[in-house]
């Protein structure tokens, strides 16, 4: 490695890497442009403490015990901060770094960045979540002095993060507005980098036979975290409406993901008598996600209109779109911006309207195919990671005074590589008649 190679340390606390898809795409974008990248994150099941993966050094620490209540969260934040700080010393000695990128939540790593500033290290804040809005979404407006203090601390931590950051990367225009308005950042120092899929790898493929064991049934899919703010219980309420009240016993749902509410959701599913109609996969990798989203006919966005959700981009929405999967979601500002009309939005919390929209898509093959094609087209043309990666890498180039060199211009992400020939399991995107047939039936090719 050349002494002039720019070095970036990326800090993540709420997910391991490469499980955090956004962070992993960021790592790949930087490596492709000749940056040396190191990641510090918690260890997931089966993860090693250190590995070199696709040119990225990943250092992982044992995660804190599951947080419960304010003392638990305070302990988790303190433990994770100290483990990260200790590993940053190790990374500095072994690899070095010129820039720290911290991904929230929580908004605590500005202090570590401030300490490293004395050594000439710059700080980029990758703004994943709105911590004050997350508090309000979970607990509502604070009524007592304790709750007001907690919210005040979250707002102070957010302000300090923006104050210390040399650059901020926002996931959408709503977040950018908060960085500029509430955070007081210069608009020139805030860049929107949406969490978009790489549509060259996220694309429809023919499902395995075991996923089509009941070919007469209609599969619905949910993909994402299962926390209190994610509204996954609404999927079960919709399934209860479809199966027990409307007699749609041919409908199945697969819920992919994990989180604090997973066990409660399993128990609710049993209470509602839906165990035969709902599958919980737990944590799944890209291959399983691709198979389920290719087998499903409708994607589900059950996030309610809360202060956090309304302004947040739902990654699952764009991942559904990448697989040509039309979706039904509650009406949120940023979900509307992502869909651009390539899906159905219903009033927040209206389970009946949500079920109506699901039935409409299942019963109207032409509408389902047209929306699926529109969704795939929109995500390829407007929301593909290739475009976002150019903006993301430019943040570091500008921060370090590094103009893109001629020998780097042709590399990903600055120019999309030639479209690879589809693997035998992938649906040809060039054969529109076969693509339309697949989106209608979601079955293997009949050729």
Buried (B, 14 or more C-beta within 10 A) or exposed (E): EEEEEBBBBBBBBBBBBBBBBBBBBBBBBBBBBBBBBBBBBBBBEEBEEEEEEEEBBBBBBEBBEEBEEEEEBEBBBEBBBEBBBEBBEEBBEEBBBBBBBBBBBBBBBBBBBBEBBEEEBBBBBBBBBBBBBBBBBEEEEBEEEEBEEBBEBBBEBBBBBBEBBBBBBBBBBBBBBBBBEBBEBEEEBBBBBBBBBBBBEBBBBBBBEEBBEEEEBBBBBBBBBBBBBBBBBBBBBBBBBBBBEBEBEEBBBBBBBBBBBBEBBBEBBEEBEBEEBBBBBEBBEEEBBBBBBBBBBBBBBBBBBBBBBBBBBBBBBBBBBBBBBBBBBBBBBBBBBBBBEBBBBBEBBBBBBBBBBBBBBBEEBEBBBBBBBBBBBBBBEEBBBBBBBBBBBBBBBBBBEBEBEEEBEEEBBBEEEEEEEBEEBBBBBEBEEBBBBBBBBBBBEEE
